[in-house]
């Protein structure tokens, strides 16, 4: 019994799609906790504003990230470090 030629192609496509989702989805989420943990280490509570700022860092908008974190009370050097953690995972 011979398998139709399209089945291996379909299975390869499904595998690549599922693998691609697994590789891209967790990356953005993994960086936000690193950023918020650094903010907590400065004694600032993690609020919606802090999370939104860290999200900007994940999307490489470092100036907006730092500005929002300093507005939330994070000292400048720590804000820069937290935003860099968000943009460049450890």
C-alpha positions in Angstrom: 0.0 0.0 0.0 1.5 3.3 -1.1 1.1 6.6 0.8 -0.1 9.6 -1.2 2.8 12.0 -1.9 1.0 15.0 -0.3 0.9 13.5 3.2 4.6 14.0 4.0 4.4 17.6 2.8 1.3 18.2 5.0 3.0 16.7 8.0 6.1 18.7 7.4 4.0 21.9 7.2 2.2 21.1 10.4 5.4 20.4 12.2 7.0 23.6 11.1 3.9 25.6 12.0 3.7 24.1 15.5 7.4 24.5 16.1 7.3 28.1 14.9 4.5 28.9 17.4 6.5 27.3 20.2 9.6 29.3 19.4 8.0 32.7 19.0 5.2 32.9 21.6 7.2 32.5 24.8 10.0 34.9 23.9 8.0 38.1 24.5 6.5 36.8 27.8 9.8 35.7 29.2 11.4 39.1 29.0 8.6 41.0 30.8 9.2 39.1 34.1 12.9 39.8 33.9 12.1 43.5 33.6 9.5 43.6 36.3 11.8 41.6 38.7 14.5 44.2 38.3 11.9 47.0 39.0 10.9 45.1 42.2 14.5 45.0 43.3 14.5 48.8 43.4 11.5 48.7 45.8 8.9 49.9 43.3 5.7 47.9 43.1 4.9 46.3 39.8 1.8 48.1 38.5 0.0 48.1 35.2 2.2 51.1 34.2 5.3 49.1 35.0 4.2 46.1 33.0 3.2 48.4 30.0 6.7 50.0 30.2 8.4 46.6 30.2 6.2 45.6 27.2 7.6 48.6 25.3 11.1 47.4 26.1 10.3 44.0 24.7 9.3 45.8 21.5 12.7 47.6 21.5 11.2 51.0 22.3 13.8 51.6 25.0 13.3 55.4 25.3 9.6 55.0 26.0 10.3 52.1 28.4 12.8 54.1 30.4 10.6 57.2 30.5 7.6 55.3 31.7 9.6 53.4 34.4 11.2 56.6 35.7 7.7 58.2 35.8 6.6 55.2 37.9 9.5 55.9 40.4 12.2 53.6 39.2 15.7 55.2 39.4 17.2 56.1 36.0 20.0 53.5 35.9 17.7 50.7 37.1 15.1 51.7 34.6 17.6 51.5 31.8 18.8 48.1 33.0 15.3 46.8 33.3 14.4 48.0 29.8 17.5 46.4 28.4 16.6 43.1 30.1 13.2 43.3 28.4 14.8 44.0 25.0 17.6 41.5 25.2 16.8 38.3 27.1 19.5 37.0 29.4 
